[in-house]
């Protein structure tokens, strides 16, 4: 167990990327098939949040690492927590917004993985896989609920507020939450923070707006 929670970096994550991509595809199909199951949704939301707490527990063992990487302020971590919060407080627009963000984030995370540099199995790479799987399951089920509509204004407002909080945190503690200070190194592009903030805010908003409109059109035709 001590090895599972170790802090000494010991190399690449050694995750089978193709296998977890297949798991992602299976999770999307599985969630869509059981899209009317409130029981599955509750289990997925609860387990996804439990994984966030497990990750937080590990980060708290290293204060510097906790401040730089451990706060639940990356888009996917935030999505897991806000979906849980939105669902249990009946905040439908928040739930729908972070469902879209979570599904999009999980697909990006498994397409361009950037796991922590610990050999499997380790709490960081196990939670990396598990958290994104539950994000997709929860997100797909919530997105397919027909009684929740997210307007363009809602999307722009929520994205701006979220990214403003992330950017403010980054400026205060010199972190890179949401990749709003700099993009991942493998992308090879450097942008000024203001430009990156604008680009990320608009990209996230436009993707969700387009997906929401497409879904609304499909539901109207059914």
Z-matrix of the N, CA and C atoms (Angstrom, degrees):
N
C 1 1.462
C 2 1.531 1 111.40
N 3 1.332 2 116.30 1 -38.59
C 4 1.466 3 120.35 2 178.23
C 5 1.520 4 110.54 3 -60.82
N 6 1.333 5 116.66 4 -37.64
C 7 1.459 6 121.38 5 178.96
C 8 1.527 7 110.96 6 -65.43
N 9 1.321 8 116.42 7 -34.56
C 10 1.460 9 121.98 8 -179.84
C 11 1.527 10 111.05 9 -65.72
N 12 1.338 11 116.52 10 -32.07
C 13 1.462 12 121.56 11 -178.01
C 14 1.532 13 112.39 12 -104.56
N 15 1.324 14 118.22 13 19.85
C 16 1.467 15 121.44 14 -175.59
C 17 1.531 16 111.17 15 -63.83
N 18 1.345 17 115.07 16 157.18
C 19 1.465 18 121.58 17 179.95
C 20 1.521 19 112.80 18 -110.66
N 21 1.321 20 118.20 19 -19.17
C 22 1.458 21 121.05 20 -179.33
C 23 1.525 22 110.43 21 -72.98
N 24 1.321 23 115.88 22 120.26
C 25 1.465 24 121.06 23 178.96
C 26 1.520 25 109.17 24 -64.36
N 27 1.337 26 116.57 25 133.04
C 28 1.469 27 119.06 26 -175.27
C 29 1.525 28 113.98 27 -132.24
N 30 1.324 29 117.39 28 24.07
C 31 1.458 30 118.96 29 174.89
C 32 1.512 31 112.22 30 125.32
N 33 1.327 32 116.09 31 -163.03
C 34 1.457 33 121.11 32 -178.69
C 35 1.522 34 110.23 33 -74.64
N 36 1.326 35 115.52 34 164.81
C 37 1.463 36 120.70 35 -174.48
C 38 1.523 37 113.05 36 -69.65
N 39 1.308 38 118.12 37 -22.24
C 40 1.469 39 124.74 38 178.50
C 41 1.528 40 112.58 39 54.77
N 42 1.321 41 116.49 40 37.51
C 43 1.464 42 121.19 41 177.54
C 44 1.521 43 108.89 42 -89.43
N 45 1.327 44 116.86 43 138.52
C 46 1.461 45 121.69 44 174.73
C 47 1.528 46 108.10 45 -76.44
N 48 1.329 47 115.74 46 98.17
C 49 1.463 48 120.93 47 -173.37
C 50 1.523 49 111.94 48 -63.13
N 51 1.327 50 117.42 49 -41.06
C 52 1.463 51 119.79 50 -179.36
C 53 1.522 52 110.96 51 -62.10
N 54 1.322 53 115.96 52 -37.78
C 55 1.464 54 120.18 53 -179.34
C 56 1.524 55 111.19 54 -65.93
N 57 1.332 56 117.25 55 -42.61
C 58 1.464 57 118.33 56 -178.97
C 59 1.531 58 111.24 57 -74.36
N 60 1.324 59 117.52 58 -25.61
C 61 1.467 60 119.31 59 174.04
C 62 1.523 61 110.37 60 -68.30
N 63 1.323 62 115.85 61 -39.51
C 64 1.467 63 119.60 62 175.57
C 65 1.528 64 110.28 63 -64.37
N 66 1.339 65 116.04 64 -38.63
C 67 1.468 66 120.38 65 177.68
C 68 1.524 67 110.59 66 -63.28
N 69 1.332 68 116.59 67 -36.48
C 70 1.460 69 121.16 68 178.18
C 71 1.528 70 110.60 69 -64.39
N 72 1.335 71 116.12 70 -46.66
C 73 1.469 72 120.69 71 179.50
C 74 1.527 73 110.32 72 -61.33
N 75 1.336 74 115.63 73 -44.84
C 76 1.465 75 120.02 74 178.53
C 77 1.529 76 110.58 75 -60.76
N 78 1.332 77 117.05 76 -40.15
C 79 1.467 78 121.33 77 -178.69
C 80 1.526 79 111.36 78 -64.25
N 81 1.331 80 116.67 79 -39.23
C 82 1.466 81 120.71 80 178.11
C 83 1.523 82 110.36 81 -63.41
N 84 1.340 83 116.13 82 -46.82
C 85 1.470 84 120.99 83 179.73
C 86 1.528 85 110.47 84 -64.00
N 87 1.328 86 115.65 85 -44.82
C 88 1.467 87 121.71 86 -179.80
C 89 1.528 88 110.88 87 -60.26
N 90 1.338 89 116.33 88 -46.89
C 91 1.467 90 120.65 89 -178.67
C 92 1.522 91 111.38 90 -65.44
N 93 1.329 92 116.62 91 -38.74
C 94 1.469 93 119.35 92 179.45
C 95 1.525 94 110.92 93 -66.82
N 96 1.324 95 116.33 94 -39.56
C 97 1.466 96 120.63 95 -179.95
C 98 1.530 97 110.48 96 -63.03
N 99 1.336 98 116.64 97 -37.90
C 100 1.467 99 121.24 98 -179.26
C 101 1.530 100 111.20 99 -105.31
N 102 1.322 101 116.66 100 33.43
C 103 1.462 102 122.07 101 -173.27
C 104 1.532 103 113.56 102 -64.43
N 105 1.315 104 117.51 103 -17.06
C 106 1.463 105 120.24 104 179.45
C 107 1.525 106 113.01 105 -97.15
N 108 1.329 107 116.40 106 6.31
C 109 1.464 108 120.35 107 -176.72
C 110 1.533 109 111.57 108 -89.72
N 111 1.318 110 116.57 109 107.02
C 112 1.462 111 120.62 110 175.90
C 113 1.528 112 110.92 111 -68.89
N 114 1.330 113 116.15 112 -31.17
C 115 1.469 114 120.04 113 179.03
C 116 1.520 115 110.86 114 -63.65
N 117 1.336 116 116.35 115 -46.66
C 118 1.464 117 120.37 116 177.99
C 119 1.522 118 110.49 117 -61.90
N 120 1.323 119 117.08 118 -41.45
C 121 1.467 120 120.87 119 -179.53
C 122 1.527 121 110.94 120 -61.65
N 123 1.323 122 116.67 121 -45.43
C 124 1.470 123 119.86 122 -179.72
C 125 1.525 124 111.48 123 -63.70
N 126 1.341 125 116.32 124 -43.47
C 127 1.464 126 119.81 125 177.90
C 128 1.522 127 111.02 126 -60.99
N 129 1.327 128 115.94 127 -43.22
C 130 1.461 129 120.27 128 -178.14
C 131 1.525 130 111.40 129 -66.29
N 132 1.322 131 117.05 130 -44.03
C 133 1.467 132 120.91 131 178.03
C 134 1.523 133 111.26 132 -63.06
N 135 1.332 134 116.10 133 -43.69
C 136 1.466 135 120.17 134 -178.25
C 137 1.524 136 111.76 135 -66.71
N 138 1.334 137 116.59 136 -43.73
C 139 1.465 138 120.13 137 179.93
C 140 1.527 139 110.84 138 -68.79
N 141 1.334 140 116.40 139 -38.11
C 142 1.459 141 119.64 140 177.44
C 143 1.517 142 111.94 141 -62.02
N 144 1.326 143 116.32 142 -39.91
C 145 1.466 144 120.61 143 177.79
C 146 1.522 145 111.12 144 -70.70
N 147 1.332 146 116.90 145 -37.48
C 148 1.468 147 120.92 146 177.50
C 149 1.525 148 110.86 147 -61.22
N 150 1.326 149 116.57 148 -37.80
C 151 1.465 150 120.66 149 177.29
C 152 1.524 151 110.32 150 -64.45
N 153 1.331 152 116.82 151 -39.09
C 154 1.465 153 119.88 152 177.28
C 155 1.526 154 111.02 153 -62.65
N 156 1.313 155 116.81 154 -38.60
C 157 1.470 156 120.77 155 178.53
C 158 1.524 157 111.29 156 -68.72
N 159 1.340 158 116.41 157 -37.27
C 160 1.466 159 120.47 158 176.67
C 161 1.525 160 110.25 159 -63.22
N 162 1.319 161 115.64 160 -43.67
C 163 1.458 162 120.65 161 178.54
C 164 1.530 163 110.68 162 -63.47
N 165 1.325 164 116.17 163 -41.41
C 166 1.462 165 121.29 164 178.79
C 167 1.526 166 110.72 165 -62.74
N 168 1.327 167 116.65 166 -40.41
C 169 1.467 168 121.86 167 178.30
C 170 1.528 169 110.64 168 -58.43
N 171 1.334 170 115.95 169 -42.99
C 172 1.466 171 119.62 170 -179.60
C 173 1.529 172 110.55 171 -67.08
N 174 1.309 173 117.08 172 -46.27
C 175 1.467 174 120.57 173 -178.44
C 176 1.522 175 112.35 174 -62.53
N 177 1.319 176 117.60 175 -31.44
C 178 1.467 177 120.70 176 -179.38
C 179 1.523 178 112.64 177 -65.00
N 180 1.329 179 117.09 178 -15.20
C 181 1.459 180 120.79 179 177.42
C 182 1.512 181 113.48 180 -76.72
N 183 1.330 182 117.13 181 -7.69
C 184 1.462 183 121.93 182 179.11
C 185 1.530 184 107.35 183 -140.85
N 186 1.305 185 117.37 184 102.62
C 187 1.467 186 121.95 185 -170.95
C 188 1.524 187 112.29 186 -59.52
N 189 1.326 188 116.89 187 -44.87
C 190 1.468 189 120.12 188 -178.67
C 191 1.524 190 110.77 189 -63.82
N 192 1.325 191 115.98 190 -45.01
C 193 1.461 192 120.78 191 178.80
C 194 1.524 193 110.65 192 -64.44
N 195 1.321 194 115.82 193 -37.24
C 196 1.465 195 120.68 194 179.15
C 197 1.524 196 111.21 195 -60.58
N 198 1.328 197 117.05 196 -45.84
C 199 1.459 198 120.26 197 -178.88
C 200 1.522 199 112.05 198 -68.40
N 201 1.324 200 117.03 199 -39.32
C 202 1.463 201 121.29 200 -175.68
C 203 1.525 202 113.07 201 -77.78
N 204 1.345 203 116.77 202 -35.56
C 205 1.462 204 119.91 203 -172.75
C 206 1.524 205 114.24 204 -133.34
N 207 1.324 206 117.87 205 -16.19
C 208 1.455 207 120.49 206 -167.98
C 209 1.514 208 116.96 207 -89.33
N 210 1.323 209 118.20 208 -17.68
C 211 1.462 210 119.67 209 178.58
C 212 1.529 211 109.42 210 -66.80
N 213 1.313 212 118.16 211 144.63
C 214 1.478 213 120.41 212 -177.57
C 215 1.524 214 111.61 213 -77.45
N 216 1.334 215 115.44 214 59.74
C 217 1.457 216 120.40 215 -173.73
C 218 1.524 217 113.97 216 -121.21
N 219 1.319 218 117.38 217 7.92
C 220 1.460 219 118.49 218 166.53
C 221 1.527 220 106.75 219 -79.38
N 222 1.318 221 116.88 220 152.57
C 223 1.461 222 119.87 221 -172.24
C 224 1.528 223 113.23 222 -56.70
N 225 1.335 224 117.52 223 -40.67
C 226 1.466 225 119.59 224 -178.21
C 227 1.526 226 111.80 225 -70.76
N 228 1.319 227 117.22 226 -41.97
C 229 1.472 228 119.52 227 177.83
C 230 1.524 229 110.30 228 -63.24
N 231 1.311 230 115.09 229 -42.80
C 232 1.462 231 120.46 230 178.86
C 233 1.526 232 110.63 231 -62.33
N 234 1.325 233 116.45 232 -38.66
C 235 1.466 234 120.73 233 179.58
C 236 1.516 235 111.39 234 -62.19
N 237 1.339 236 116.41 235 -43.90
C 238 1.467 237 120.24 236 -179.88
C 239 1.527 238 111.05 237 -60.02
N 240 1.322 239 116.30 238 -45.36
C 241 1.466 240 120.84 239 -178.07
C 242 1.528 241 111.61 240 -70.11
N 243 1.329 242 116.72 241 -41.68
C 244 1.458 243 119.96 242 -176.85
C 245 1.527 244 112.24 243 -74.46
N 246 1.323 245 118.08 244 -30.74
C 247 1.464 246 119.79 245 172.92
C 248 1.523 247 110.38 246 -63.11
N 249 1.332 248 115.01 247 -44.71
C 250 1.466 249 121.00 248 177.83
C 251 1.528 250 109.87 249 -59.89
N 252 1.324 251 116.23 250 -49.61
C 253 1.468 252 121.52 251 179.82
C 254 1.524 253 111.02 252 -61.82
N 255 1.329 254 116.67 253 -47.85
C 256 1.456 255 120.90 254 -177.08
C 257 1.519 256 112.87 255 -63.37
N 258 1.330 257 115.71 256 -39.53
C 259 1.468 258 119.75 257 -178.55
C 260 1.524 259 111.03 258 -66.66
N 261 1.320 260 116.47 259 -47.68
C 262 1.464 261 119.69 260 -174.62
C 263 1.529 262 113.55 261 -79.84
N 264 1.329 263 117.49 262 -11.62
C 265 1.469 264 120.33 263 174.48
C 266 1.530 265 111.11 264 -107.46
N 267 1.325 266 115.45 265 4.71
C 268 1.468 267 122.16 266 179.89
C 269 1.531 268 112.06 267 58.49
N 270 1.328 269 116.10 268 36.14
C 271 1.474 270 121.41 269 175.37
C 272 1.525 271 107.25 270 -91.85
N 273 1.325 272 115.87 271 86.31
C 274 1.458 273 120.97 272 -166.37
C 275 1.527 274 113.81 273 -64.90
N 276 1.321 275 116.84 274 -39.92
C 277 1.467 276 118.76 275 -178.18
C 278 1.528 277 111.48 276 -68.50
N 279 1.324 278 116.22 277 -40.22
C 280 1.465 279 120.07 278 176.13
C 281 1.520 280 110.15 279 -62.43
N 282 1.336 281 116.14 280 -43.93
C 283 1.461 282 120.83 281 179.70
C 284 1.524 283 111.00 282 -60.39
N 285 1.320 284 116.77 283 -46.56
C 286 1.467 285 121.06 284 -177.88
C 287 1.523 286 110.89 285 -66.31
N 288 1.321 287 116.88 286 -44.77
C 289 1.468 288 120.28 287 -178.94
C 290 1.522 289 111.09 288 -59.01
N 291 1.322 290 116.53 289 -50.38
C 292 1.461 291 119.25 290 -176.60
C 293 1.526 292 112.45 291 -74.92
N 294 1.325 293 117.02 292 -16.07
C 295 1.466 294 119.70 293 171.39
C 296 1.524 295 109.94 294 -68.90
N 297 1.321 296 116.30 295 -47.55
C 298 1.466 297 120.00 296 175.73
C 299 1.524 298 110.51 297 -59.37
N 300 1.325 299 115.79 298 -47.54
C 301 1.464 300 120.27 299 -177.91
C 302 1.527 301 110.76 300 -61.75
N 303 1.327 302 116.95 301 -40.18
C 304 1.458 303 120.88 302 -179.53
C 305 1.511 304 112.90 303 -65.98
N 306 1.324 305 116.87 304 -43.95
C 307 1.469 306 120.57 305 179.37
C 308 1.525 307 110.41 306 -65.41
N 309 1.327 308 116.32 307 -45.92
C 310 1.474 309 120.38 308 178.07
C 311 1.523 310 110.04 309 -60.67
N 312 1.332 311 116.60 310 -46.11
C 313 1.462 312 121.19 311 -178.96
C 314 1.510 313 112.83 312 -62.40
N 315 1.336 314 116.93 313 -40.36
C 316 1.464 315 120.68 314 179.91
C 317 1.524 316 111.15 315 -65.68
N 318 1.323 317 116.56 316 -41.57
C 319 1.469 318 120.33 317 178.56
C 320 1.528 319 110.31 318 -63.32
N 321 1.336 320 116.97 319 -43.46
C 322 1.467 321 120.69 320 178.14
C 323 1.523 322 110.52 321 -64.75
N 324 1.340 323 116.78 322 -42.05
C 325 1.470 324 121.17 323 -177.98
C 326 1.522 325 112.00 324 -62.18
N 327 1.331 326 117.39 325 -36.60
C 328 1.462 327 120.29 326 -179.55
C 329 1.525 328 112.14 327 -87.36
N 330 1.333 329 116.68 328 -17.36
C 331 1.472 330 119.82 329 175.25
C 332 1.521 331 110.22 330 -81.24
N 333 1.336 332 116.03 331 -41.79
C 334 1.468 333 121.87 332 178.02
C 335 1.529 334 108.65 333 -124.37
N 336 1.321 335 117.95 334 71.49
C 337 1.473 336 120.72 335 -173.34
C 338 1.521 337 113.27 336 -65.11
N 339 1.328 338 114.86 337 141.33
C 340 1.461 339 121.64 338 177.81
C 341 1.534 340 109.07 339 -137.33
N 342 1.351 341 116.72 340 59.32
C 343 1.467 342 119.80 341 -177.09
C 344 1.524 343 111.97 342 -72.71
N 345 1.315 344 116.19 343 164.48
C 346 1.464 345 121.42 344 178.74
C 347 1.529 346 110.40 345 -68.82
N 348 1.344 347 117.55 346 151.25
C 349 1.477 348 121.81 347 -173.50
C 350 1.530 349 113.98 348 -80.12
N 351 1.324 350 116.10 349 63.58
C 352 1.464 351 120.93 350 177.16
C 353 1.525 352 108.87 351 -128.50
N 354 1.326 353 115.84 352 135.19
C 355 1.457 354 120.76 353 179.23
C 356 1.528 355 109.34 354 -66.11
N 357 1.319 356 116.09 355 137.84
C 358 1.468 357 122.99 356 177.98
C 359 1.523 358 110.06 357 -63.97
N 360 1.336 359 119.14 358 141.47
C 361 1.463 360 126.81 359 -3.14
C 362 1.528 361 111.70 360 -91.49
N 363 1.292 362 115.25 361 139.45
C 364 1.464 363 121.96 362 177.36
C 365 1.518 364 107.55 363 -146.01
N 366 1.320 365 117.23 364 151.89
C 367 1.453 366 120.95 365 -175.84
C 368 1.525 367 111.95 366 -54.91
N 369 1.334 368 118.33 367 -34.84
C 370 1.466 369 120.04 368 -176.96
C 371 1.522 370 112.48 369 -70.59
N 372 1.348 371 117.54 370 -42.84
C 373 1.465 372 116.99 371 -178.34
C 374 1.523 373 112.90 372 -81.51
N 375 1.328 374 117.36 373 -27.48
C 376 1.465 375 119.55 374 174.07
C 377 1.529 376 110.13 375 -67.31
N 378 1.330 377 116.84 376 -43.61
C 379 1.465 378 119.86 377 178.53
C 380 1.528 379 111.24 378 -71.90
N 381 1.334 380 117.65 379 -29.67
C 382 1.467 381 121.07 380 175.91
C 383 1.526 382 109.93 381 -58.39
N 384 1.323 383 116.15 382 -47.39
C 385 1.463 384 120.69 383 -179.95
C 386 1.526 385 110.30 384 -70.71
N 387 1.335 386 116.61 385 -52.02
C 388 1.461 387 120.49 386 -175.22
C 389 1.514 388 114.03 387 -61.96
N 390 1.325 389 116.92 388 -42.92
C 391 1.468 390 119.77 389 -176.89
C 392 1.521 391 111.59 390 -64.55
N 393 1.330 392 117.31 391 -39.45
C 394 1.462 393 119.73 392 -179.43
C 395 1.528 394 112.05 393 -73.04
N 396 1.326 395 116.94 394 -33.16
C 397 1.463 396 119.74 395 176.23
C 398 1.527 397 110.23 396 -63.61
N 399 1.329 398 116.64 397 -47.00
C 400 1.465 399 119.51 398 179.97
C 401 1.529 400 111.71 399 -69.54
N 402 1.329 401 117.19 400 -30.01
C 403 1.465 402 120.34 401 174.01
C 404 1.520 403 110.60 402 -58.91
N 405 1.327 404 115.59 403 -46.23
C 406 1.462 405 120.83 404 -178.45
C 407 1.525 406 110.93 405 -65.54
N 408 1.322 407 116.76 406 -46.09
C 409 1.466 408 119.86 407 -178.86
C 410 1.529 409 110.62 408 -60.79
N 411 1.325 410 116.81 409 -49.67
C 412 1.471 411 120.63 410 179.38
C 413 1.522 412 110.98 411 -62.39
N 414 1.328 413 115.60 412 -46.04
C 415 1.454 414 120.52 413 -176.52
C 416 1.511 415 113.39 414 -62.37
N 417 1.325 416 117.10 415 -45.79
C 418 1.467 417 121.00 416 -178.76
C 419 1.526 418 110.80 417 -62.54
N 420 1.324 419 117.12 418 -42.14
C 421 1.469 420 119.98 419 179.68
C 422 1.528 421 110.78 420 -64.29
N 423 1.331 422 117.29 421 -45.44
C 424 1.470 423 120.53 422 -178.48
C 425 1.524 424 111.21 423 -66.85
N 426 1.318 425 116.84 424 -41.93
C 427 1.463 426 121.09 425 -179.42
C 428 1.521 427 111.56 426 -59.34
N 429 1.330 428 116.64 427 -33.39
C 430 1.463 429 120.73 428 -177.11
C 431 1.522 430 113.92 429 -83.50
N 432 1.322 431 117.26 430 2.08
C 433 1.462 432 119.46 431 173.34
C 434 1.533 433 108.77 432 -74.93
N 435 1.314 434 117.48 433 128.67
C 436 1.461 435 121.38 434 -171.93
C 437 1.532 436 113.73 435 -83.84
N 438 1.316 437 117.55 436 -6.90
C 439 1.471 438 119.46 437 -174.90
C 440 1.525 439 113.41 438 -97.75
N 441 1.338 440 116.92 439 10.41
C 442 1.465 441 119.88 440 -178.69
C 443 1.525 442 109.10 441 -120.23
N 444 1.332 443 116.83 442 121.41
C 445 1.465 444 120.82 443 177.36
C 446 1.522 445 109.56 444 -121.57
N 447 1.325 446 115.71 445 135.56
C 448 1.464 447 122.39 446 -178.98
C 449 1.525 448 108.14 447 -114.18
N 450 1.320 449 117.60 448 115.71
C 451 1.462 450 120.77 449 -178.65
C 452 1.528 451 111.14 450 -79.46
N 453 1.324 452 115.78 451 165.95
C 454 1.464 453 121.14 452 176.86
C 455 1.527 454 110.63 453 -60.07
N 456 1.324 455 116.06 454 -41.76
C 457 1.468 456 120.48 455 179.05
C 458 1.528 457 110.85 456 -62.70
N 459 1.326 458 116.73 457 -43.20
C 460 1.466 459 120.78 458 178.10
C 461 1.526 460 110.70 459 -57.77
N 462 1.322 461 115.35 460 -45.86
C 463 1.467 462 120.79 461 -177.05
C 464 1.519 463 111.58 462 -64.20
N 465 1.316 464 116.77 463 -47.89
C 466 1.467 465 120.76 464 -179.82
C 467 1.525 466 111.30 465 -62.36
N 468 1.328 467 116.37 466 -42.19
C 469 1.468 468 120.97 467 -178.55
C 470 1.526 469 111.15 468 -65.05
N 471 1.322 470 116.81 469 -47.65
C 472 1.463 471 120.57 470 -178.32
C 473 1.524 472 111.72 471 -65.63
N 474 1.329 473 116.37 472 -39.59
C 475 1.469 474 119.48 473 179.05
C 476 1.519 475 111.01 474 -65.46
N 477 1.330 476 116.54 475 -43.45
C 478 1.464 477 120.46 476 -179.44
C 479 1.530 478 110.98 477 -64.28
N 480 1.324 479 117.04 478 -45.59
C 481 1.471 480 120.29 479 179.75
C 482 1.521 481 110.53 480 -61.99
N 483 1.333 482 116.31 481 -46.85
C 484 1.464 483 120.79 482 -179.36
C 485 1.524 484 111.50 483 -59.71
N 486 1.319 485 116.94 484 -51.67
C 487 1.462 486 119.92 485 -177.10
C 488 1.525 487 112.64 486 -68.48
N 489 1.326 488 117.22 487 -29.10
C 490 1.467 489 120.08 488 175.39
C 491 1.527 490 110.46 489 -65.07
N 492 1.328 491 116.52 490 -41.70
C 493 1.471 492 120.61 491 177.16
C 494 1.527 493 110.36 492 -63.52
N 495 1.328 494 116.58 493 -43.89
C 496 1.469 495 120.20 494 179.98
C 497 1.524 496 111.16 495 -64.38
N 498 1.322 497 116.55 496 -44.89
C 499 1.459 498 120.41 497 -178.74
C 500 1.529 499 111.25 498 -65.38
N 501 1.322 500 117.02 499 -40.69
C 502 1.467 501 120.55 500 178.15
C 503 1.523 502 110.60 501 -61.38
N 504 1.326 503 116.35 502 -43.19
C 505 1.469 504 120.93 503 177.29
C 506 1.521 505 110.57 504 -61.08
N 507 1.326 506 116.38 505 -44.32
C 508 1.470 507 120.58 506 179.16
C 509 1.524 508 111.82 507 -59.39
N 510 1.315 509 116.59 508 -41.61
C 511 1.465 510 120.47 509 -179.54
C 512 1.528 511 111.64 510 -68.27
N 513 1.322 512 116.19 511 -35.15
C 514 1.468 513 120.35 512 -177.26
C 515 1.522 514 112.96 513 -74.79
N 516 1.337 515 117.18 514 -39.37
C 517 1.472 516 119.39 515 -174.25
C 518 1.529 517 112.58 516 -118.06
N 519 1.340 518 116.85 517 10.81
C 520 1.473 519 122.16 518 176.19
C 521 1.535 520 111.69 519 56.70
N 522 1.329 521 114.69 520 49.15
C 523 1.461 522 121.23 521 179.20
C 524 1.528 523 109.63 522 -109.34
N 525 1.332 524 115.82 523 -170.51
C 526 1.463 525 119.75 524 -178.49
C 527 1.527 526 110.26 525 -139.48
N 528 1.319 527 116.14 526 44.32
C 529 1.461 528 119.93 527 179.59
C 530 1.527 529 110.65 528 -65.42
N 531 1.330 530 114.38 529 137.42
C 532 1.455 531 120.36 530 -178.67
C 533 1.513 532 113.73 531 69.28
N 534 1.330 533 116.55 532 9.53
C 535 1.479 534 122.39 533 -175.06
C 536 1.527 535 110.57 534 52.53
N 537 1.336 536 115.62 535 38.68
C 538 1.460 537 120.33 536 179.66
C 539 1.524 538 112.89 537 -93.04
N 540 1.332 539 116.91 538 -7.38
C 541 1.465 540 120.18 539 173.39
C 542 1.521 541 110.08 540 -93.21
N 543 1.325 542 115.33 541 -42.73
C 544 1.462 543 120.80 542 174.43
C 545 1.518 544 109.29 543 -157.03
N 546 1.327 545 115.54 544 150.67
C 547 1.457 546 121.43 545 179.49
C 548 1.522 547 110.13 546 -74.34
N 549 1.347 548 118.20 547 159.20
C 550 1.470 549 120.04 548 176.06
C 551 1.525 550 111.08 549 -53.26
N 552 1.312 551 116.84 550 145.21
C 553 1.467 552 121.33 551 -173.62
C 554 1.521 553 113.08 552 -60.63
N 555 1.349 554 117.42 553 -31.69
C 556 1.468 555 118.67 554 -176.67
C 557 1.528 556 112.60 555 -68.96
N 558 1.342 557 117.74 556 -15.86
C 559 1.465 558 120.23 557 177.12
C 560 1.523 559 110.55 558 -74.26
N 561 1.327 560 116.18 559 -33.21
C 562 1.456 561 120.53 560 174.48
C 563 1.516 562 115.01 561 74.71
N 564 1.324 563 117.52 562 22.14
C 565 1.467 564 121.75 563 179.96
C 566 1.524 565 109.04 564 -122.90
N 567 1.322 566 116.71 565 130.73
C 568 1.464 567 121.29 566 177.05
C 569 1.528 568 109.01 567 -114.30
N 570 1.316 569 115.84 568 130.45
C 571 1.458 570 121.72 569 -179.87
C 572 1.525 571 110.06 570 -131.11
N 573 1.336 572 117.72 571 150.93
C 574 1.469 573 119.83 572 172.77
C 575 1.527 574 109.87 573 -60.47
N 576 1.312 575 116.37 574 150.47
C 577 1.466 576 119.85 575 -175.89
C 578 1.525 577 112.86 576 -57.58
N 579 1.321 578 116.39 577 -41.47
C 580 1.468 579 119.63 578 -178.65
C 581 1.525 580 110.83 579 -62.79
N 582 1.335 581 115.93 580 -42.35
C 583 1.463 582 120.49 581 179.16
C 584 1.522 583 110.84 582 -66.67
N 585 1.328 584 115.86 583 -40.01
C 586 1.462 585 120.33 584 179.92
C 587 1.528 586 110.77 585 -66.47
N 588 1.329 587 116.41 586 -40.68
C 589 1.465 588 120.89 587 177.34
C 590 1.525 589 110.33 588 -59.70
N 591 1.324 590 116.26 589 -48.35
C 592 1.466 591 120.72 590 -179.55
C 593 1.522 592 110.64 591 -62.88
N 594 1.326 593 116.54 592 -46.05
C 595 1.465 594 121.05 593 -177.84
C 596 1.527 595 111.38 594 -62.63
N 597 1.328 596 116.97 595 -47.03
C 598 1.460 597 121.02 596 -178.96
C 599 1.530 598 111.17 597 -65.27
N 600 1.323 599 115.99 598 -41.49
C 601 1.465 600 120.01 599 -179.68
C 602 1.519 601 111.15 600 -63.67
N 603 1.326 602 116.56 601 -44.31
C 604 1.459 603 120.29 602 -179.17
C 605 1.526 604 111.79 603 -70.88
N 606 1.319 605 117.60 604 -40.02
C 607 1.471 606 120.52 605 -179.78
C 608 1.524 607 110.99 606 -63.57
N 609 1.332 608 116.26 607 -48.30
C 610 1.467 609 119.97 608 178.91
C 611 1.527 610 110.20 609 -59.87
N 612 1.324 611 116.32 610 -46.51
C 613 1.467 612 120.86 611 -177.92
C 614 1.520 613 111.56 612 -62.55
N 615 1.325 614 116.82 613 -47.87
C 616 1.464 615 120.41 614 -176.39
C 617 1.521 616 112.08 615 -64.94
N 618 1.320 617 116.86 616 -39.93
C 619 1.470 618 119.78 617 179.00
C 620 1.525 619 110.36 618 -62.86
N 621 1.334 620 116.72 619 -46.67
C 622 1.468 621 119.91 620 -179.61
C 623 1.529 622 110.84 621 -66.33
N 624 1.329 623 117.48 622 -40.83
C 625 1.472 624 121.16 623 178.65
C 626 1.523 625 110.70 624 -60.13
N 627 1.336 626 117.07 625 -45.31
C 628 1.466 627 120.74 626 -179.26
C 629 1.524 628 111.66 627 -66.06
N 630 1.334 629 116.53 628 -42.56
C 631 1.463 630 120.06 629 179.41
C 632 1.527 631 111.14 630 -66.31
N 633 1.320 632 116.57 631 -40.18
C 634 1.464 633 120.95 632 179.25
C 635 1.525 634 110.82 633 -64.32
N 636 1.336 635 116.52 634 -41.12
C 637 1.466 636 120.47 635 179.15
C 638 1.521 637 110.59 636 -66.04
N 639 1.341 638 116.01 637 -42.57
C 640 1.459 639 120.17 638 179.22
C 641 1.522 640 110.38 639 -61.66
N 642 1.311 641 116.41 640 -43.79
C 643 1.464 642 120.01 641 179.32
C 644 1.526 643 110.98 642 -64.64
N 645 1.331 644 116.71 643 -41.96
C 646 1.460 645 121.08 644 179.68
C 647 1.524 646 111.08 645 -61.74
N 648 1.334 647 116.75 646 -41.40
C 649 1.467 648 121.16 647 178.46
C 650 1.523 649 111.17 648 -64.03
N 651 1.330 650 116.16 649 -42.16
C 652 1.466 651 120.33 650 -179.74
C 653 1.522 652 111.07 651 -65.10
N 654 1.330 653 116.46 652 -41.29
C 655 1.462 654 120.13 653 -179.82
C 656 1.523 655 111.25 654 -69.11
N 657 1.333 656 117.23 655 -31.99
C 658 1.467 657 120.94 656 179.00
C 659 1.522 658 111.42 657 -68.62
N 660 1.341 659 115.67 658 -30.30
C 661 1.462 660 120.54 659 -178.33
C 662 1.523 661 112.83 660 -83.19
N 663 1.334 662 116.29 661 -11.28
C 664 1.475 663 119.91 662 -178.87
C 665 1.536 664 111.21 663 -90.38
